[in-house]
Amino acid sequence: EDSSDFYLEIGMMQTYYLIIRKVNELDIRFHRKTSQDLRMQRNEVRLCVAIGYIEEH
């Protein structure tokens, strides 16, 4: 499940939410890659927030 708000103009805020309900190794790798990609984009935006939440039942 994911939701995001995209602002295409430089200097605007980008927020990404990723909720993983059932964890497997691929999910963890995907989350790490997403976090790495967002860190590389920080020079293009004023604020970039990535919230990764893993929820197990």
N, C-alpha and C positions, 0 to 999 in steps of 0.2 A: 504494500500500500504506500503510495507516495503522493505528495502534493507540493506544489512549488509556485512561487510568484516570480515572474520574469520581468525585469526592467532592462530594456536593451540599451539605454543610454549610459554612457560612461559616467561613473560617479554615483550611480543609484545603488540601492541596496538589493542584494539577491539573497533569498532564503530558500533553503531546501529542507524538506522533512522526509526521512526514510524510516518506516516502521517495518521491522522484520518479525513476523509472528512465529515462524518455525525456522530455527537456525540450522544451516548446514555449512560446510566448508566453503562452498561457492558464494554463499551470502556474505560470509566474513571477508572473502577476497574482494568481492564487489564493493563492500563498504569501505575497505581500505583504499581501493583504487579511486572511488568517488571522492574520498577525503583528500587524497593526494592531488587529484585534478582541481579541486576547489582551492587548495592552498596555492597552486600555480596561477590561478585566476585572480588572486587577491590584489595584484598590482593594477588591475583594470577596474576595480570597483572600490567604493569607499568602505563598504562593510559587506562581508560575506559570511553568513552563518550557516553551518551545516550541523544538523541535529540527527544523530543516528541512534535509534532506540531499539534494542533487541528485547523482545518480550516472549518468554516461554511459558507455555501452559502445561 
